[in-house]
């Protein structure tokens, strides 16, 4: 399990400030126009067809405390697939445990309002471990289950988009290293002015939360820049 998932050491104040500043760099000055344009490209363009625009549509909102086949289709829109043995466990033997943890994670609150949900022993950590470590069929099968950080975060984001940022390699690399990404996102998004700047970048007709908006804008800057765009923010 990655260091930032162990929660053994919290981010320093300098790390938190730096992480928030990197997010700001995508939503301030001339970058606001680029952010809005890239959100339009991602969700609305008829020329560029990003399957990720259908993630929210396929996520099974009718069953907030269950991971269903629809949720597995939803993460495929984000270019990841749950390995078959993990999927069998998630939809079968593990569904009661998963539902118990999801029931402890409110669906109508935001990460920055309840960072305590991400603490050791809390439901988010328990859910993460179920998906990234225990999800395997048969249960006693040796070896990893092939469910890494990106797949786990995208599956949880399908069920709790207001609590769970998507943690793919492009976004993580661009926003830089921190010990605890949940804490870093919670700290950054606790600032209402920052949230307002991100929300103002959203084109009309696109209804997503600020965590998802950051994911899309940073990912587009890293993977689908237009000619003349500034380079994405990167750290060594």
DOZATI-284908 format. One record per residue (C-alpha): x, y, z. Coordinates in steps of 0.05 Angstrom, whole numbers, plus 5000, padded with zeros to 4 digits. Layout:
# residues N
[[X,Y,Z]],
...
***
This chain:
# residues 236
[[5000,5000,5000]],
[[5026,5069,4982]],
[[5055,5114,5036]],
[[5001,5166,5028]],
[[4948,5113,5042]],
[[4980,5091,5108]],
[[4966,5158,5141]],
[[5028,5149,5184]],
[[5052,5219,5172]],
[[5010,5279,5155]],
[[5028,5331,5103]],
[[5068,5390,5127]],
[[5035,5459,5122]],
[[5084,5475,5066]],
[[5061,5414,5026]],
[[4989,5433,5035]],
[[5000,5505,5013]],
[[5041,5481,4953]],
[[4988,5430,4932]],
[[4933,5483,4936]],
[[4975,5532,4896]],
[[4985,5481,4841]],
[[4910,5473,4836]],
[[4903,5549,4833]],
[[4951,5552,4775]],
[[4899,5518,4731]],
[[4842,5564,4751]],
[[4872,5634,4755]],
[[4892,5687,4705]],
[[4892,5666,4632]],
[[4887,5593,4653]],
[[4813,5602,4671]],
[[4796,5608,4597]],
[[4836,5546,4582]],
[[4802,5508,4638]],
[[4733,5527,4612]],
[[4752,5509,4541]],
[[4779,5442,4562]],
[[4717,5426,4603]],
[[4675,5442,4541]],
[[4720,5398,4498]],
[[4716,5341,4548]],
[[4641,5342,4561]],
[[4609,5376,4501]],
[[4653,5371,4438]],
[[4624,5334,4378]],
[[4693,5329,4347]],
[[4732,5303,4407]],
[[4695,5245,4438]],
[[4722,5230,4508]],
[[4687,5170,4538]],
[[4698,5199,4607]],
[[4641,5247,4596]],
[[4595,5187,4607]],
[[4625,5168,4675]],
[[4572,5205,4715]],
[[4515,5179,4671]],
[[4533,5106,4681]],
[[4549,5110,4755]],
[[4492,5077,4793]],
[[4463,5133,4834]],
[[4399,5093,4847]],
[[4438,5047,4893]],
[[4486,5092,4933]],
[[4506,5037,4982]],
[[4520,4983,4930]],
[[4572,4974,4877]],
[[4534,4947,4817]],
[[4549,4926,4746]],
[[4533,4997,4724]],
[[4590,5024,4767]],
[[4638,4975,4734]],
[[4616,5002,4667]],
[[4624,5074,4693]],
[[4698,5065,4709]],
[[4709,5035,4640]],
[[4689,5104,4614]],
[[4752,5128,4650]],
[[4795,5076,4614]],
[[4803,5026,4671]],
[[4772,4957,4680]],
[[4764,4919,4745]],
[[4800,4852,4738]],
[[4749,4794,4731]],
[[4767,4761,4797]],
[[4760,4827,4834]],
[[4694,4841,4799]],
[[4666,4773,4819]],
[[4683,4787,4892]],
[[4656,4858,4891]],
[[4590,4836,4860]],
[[4585,4772,4901]],
[[4620,4751,4965]],
[[4643,4821,4983]],
[[4580,4860,4969]],
[[4555,4859,5041]],
[[4621,4885,5069]],
[[4625,4939,5015]],
[[4553,4960,5028]],
[[4566,4966,5103]],
[[4624,5014,5091]],
[[4586,5054,5039]],
[[4528,5061,5087]],
[[4576,5095,5135]],
[[4597,5145,5082]],
[[4544,5198,5073]],
[[4529,5213,5000]],
[[4509,5286,5010]],
[[4571,5316,5043]],
[[4637,5341,5016]],
[[4708,5318,5031]],
[[4728,5384,5063]],
[[4668,5383,5109]],
[[4684,5314,5138]],
[[4758,5297,5131]],
[[4749,5253,5192]],
[[4717,5201,5146]],
[[4786,5189,5117]],
[[4821,5175,5183]],
[[4851,5108,5201]],
[[4797,5059,5220]],
[[4745,5101,5185]],
[[4697,5076,5131]],
[[4735,5106,5072]],
[[4800,5071,5092]],
[[4762,5007,5104]],
[[4728,5012,5037]],
[[4794,5027,5002]],
[[4826,4965,5033]],
[[4767,4921,5014]],
[[4773,4942,4941]],
[[4848,4946,4934]],
[[4869,4887,4977]],
[[4811,4839,4993]],
[[4772,4840,4928]],
[[4793,4773,4899]],
[[4758,4709,4880]],
[[4768,4658,4907]],
[[4784,4691,4973]],
[[4846,4650,4988]],
[[4877,4663,4919]],
[[4949,4685,4928]],
[[4979,4747,4896]],
[[4951,4817,4887]],
[[4883,4830,4858]],
[[4905,4880,4805]],
[[4864,4937,4834]],
[[4912,4995,4842]],
[[4903,5068,4863]],
[[4871,5093,4798]],
[[4820,5037,4794]],
[[4803,5041,4868]],
[[4794,5116,4869]],
[[4752,5116,4806]],
[[4706,5062,4833]],
[[4697,5099,4899]],
[[4686,5164,4861]],
[[4629,5130,4824]],
[[4593,5121,4891]],
[[4617,5183,4929]],
[[4639,5236,4879]],
[[4636,5291,4931]],
[[4682,5254,4979]],
[[4731,5218,4933]],
[[4779,5252,4885]],
[[4802,5211,4825]],
[[4875,5194,4834]],
[[4903,5175,4767]],
[[4977,5182,4750]],
[[4969,5243,4706]],
[[4934,5284,4759]],
[[4979,5259,4816]],
[[5042,5275,4778]],
[[5018,5344,4758]],
[[4996,5364,4828]],
[[5059,5339,4859]],
[[5079,5292,4916]],
[[5043,5294,4983]],
[[5039,5243,5038]],
[[4963,5244,5043]],
[[4924,5264,4981]],
[[4857,5264,5015]],
[[4882,5313,5067]],
[[4913,5355,5012]],
[[4848,5358,4972]],
[[4807,5371,5035]],
[[4853,5429,5054]],
[[4852,5459,4985]],
[[4777,5454,4975]],
[[4761,5481,5045]],
[[4774,5550,5016]],
[[4707,5576,4990]],
[[4742,5626,4944]],
[[4781,5570,4911]],
[[4718,5529,4902]],
[[4683,5590,4872]],
[[4739,5600,4822]],
[[4734,5528,4800]],
[[4658,5530,4795]],
[[4661,5594,4753]],
[[4704,5557,4702]],
[[4648,5506,4690]],
[[4611,5519,4625]],
[[4535,5523,4627]],
[[4502,5455,4627]],
[[4558,5417,4659]],
[[4539,5395,4729]],
[[4599,5365,4764]],
[[4632,5377,4831]],
[[4697,5414,4842]],
[[4737,5350,4853]],
[[4716,5324,4785]],
[[4728,5392,4753]],
[[4800,5392,4779]],
[[4810,5321,4754]],
[[4786,5337,4683]],
[[4823,5403,4676]],
[[4890,5377,4702]],
[[4883,5313,4660]],
[[4867,5352,4597]],
[[4927,5397,4609]],
[[4971,5336,4616]],
[[4945,5293,4560]],
[[4905,5336,4510]],
[[4936,5406,4506]],
[[4920,5450,4447]],
[[4974,5484,4406]],
[[4999,5545,4443]],
[[4976,5523,4512]],
[[5025,5532,4569]],
[[5057,5467,4594]],
[[5021,5433,4651]],
[[5047,5446,4721]],
[[5097,5393,4741]],
[[5142,5380,4799]],
[[5206,5339,4804]],
***
